[in-house]
Amino acid sequence: MNGRIFGVMLRAQARYVAPFLALAILIAVALPLANLQGLDSAAAFRLDRAGLLLAQSSFLAGMYPVLALCTGVFLAVATWLPDVHWRWVYVLTLPIERGRMAALRLATGFTLILPVGLVLWLSGLLAAAVANAPDVVRAYPGALSLRFILAAASGFVVGSLGVLAGRKLWLVPAFFLLLVALNAVGVPLGFRFADLLFLSPLSPLHTLAGQWLLFDV
Amino acid sequence: MSDLAIRTDGLTWKAGKSFTLDQVDLRVPTGAVYGFLGPNGSGKTTTIRALLGLLGPVGGKVTVLGHDVPTELPRMLAKVGYVPERPHLYQHFTVAQAIEYHAAFHAKWDANWAEHQRQRFGLALDRDLNRLSKGEMGKLMILLALAQRPELLLLDEPTDGLDPVVRRDVLSALVEYVDERKATVFISSHLVHELERICDWVGLMDMGKLVAEMPMGRFKAGVRRLKIAGVAPSPDSAPFTFLAREVRAPGVEEWLVRDWADGNEQWFAAQGATLKEVGALDLEDVFVELLRWARFDRRSA
């Protein structure tokens, strides 16, 4: 029964977010290939091919976490929004434990992230093959796509918590305002909190702060 | 199987300062078609939501089909078909998707019956739910609730706003199911005449309180409006239950009484009063009079 429920939920969710998923997949195809921009003319301008690849890779590195976070958060909002809209009546009158339902929802969200990660990996492999990179430069499509999947999953969890928090969500901006105010009076708790949020291995947002380079030495 | 499909003891819930469910003690016999009457805002929908475990912590004890609410919710919900007052299905679904989705959660889902009923209701599989008319949505919701083969149906104003043809379709599907399965039905409505035709028990809510609960026969047959001329006697020793009185003109009073029986006229003669008229009330009159009485009683208290 669990498998059947998961299948039905996954199909329903996939249909609902299909246009967004298509857009995310399109961007996932384009981003690794954008590393190749300018490589054809590199020789003509006597530029170092390795340097150009690394520069492009660094320039694009910021795009991957943004795409991952957007994918995760959007999928989370799309997963829970119909229930918020109908005040949870339908989902709470289905004969299933609430914890199990939440776990199934998380599972469908994570599953829908996989195709985007897979396309990113394939596109990264293609870019690495076409780039014909010098020996000093190495491509990391596997690590990049794995990082993307983890970051998008983190985005999904954070987005889900945001939606489930409901009206209590106002506490988040209030908390940030408090940190800014404390910073203004010389108590730099905000920086410590940012470190905790992005650099602590226990934080779900930890993956966003790492290396996002397709090409590196 | 328990004698009671639904039992609440001291069910209490407070929503802000404005509304309270106040010590509601429901007793819904297994197999009954129980009409849950009350004016708008009387607490019918809130009570149904409490039965389904949708309200969060409530005071008192709620038992549905022998299962404690909320500790045994999933097991209880597997046996309960619910049609809410307002549509609650995901609007991005088509009819086919809504049926497929709902079926996956119900082990006893009767796919053949659902398909037969869908055709009978004229619901196209590829129609988006956000494009269904109110009547079509009502039909779909009753189809989903019945195809899961429930032991108990909780219906919250299921025909409210539907045209007479759709209302008849929905009610006949319901009556057929109950006839076949001997299921219990708990149906709330403010359309009194609709319930009169199908219910054998009645509960009356007003301002968060259950003010009356009785078999439909007693609800309809035992209530009378009496016109008394001359000096009206004291009702204290009457062989019926006195509910309310109103002075119509000097020397003419109207009484509302319950538990009226043939031969009670003689009591007036023995008291030296003249009973001019005994009027039967239709269900709507009884409903209105009982509400009026309950409110008068509360004000007096």
Interface residues (C-beta under 8 A of the other chain):
Chain A: M1 R4 I5 G7 V8 M9 A12 R15 Y16 P82 W86 R87 W88 V89 Y90 L92 T93 L94 P95 I96 E97
Chain B: L52 G53 L54 L73 P74 R75 M76 L77 A78 V80 Y82 P84 H88 L89 Y90 Q91 H92 F93 Q97 E100 Y101 A104 F105 H106 A107
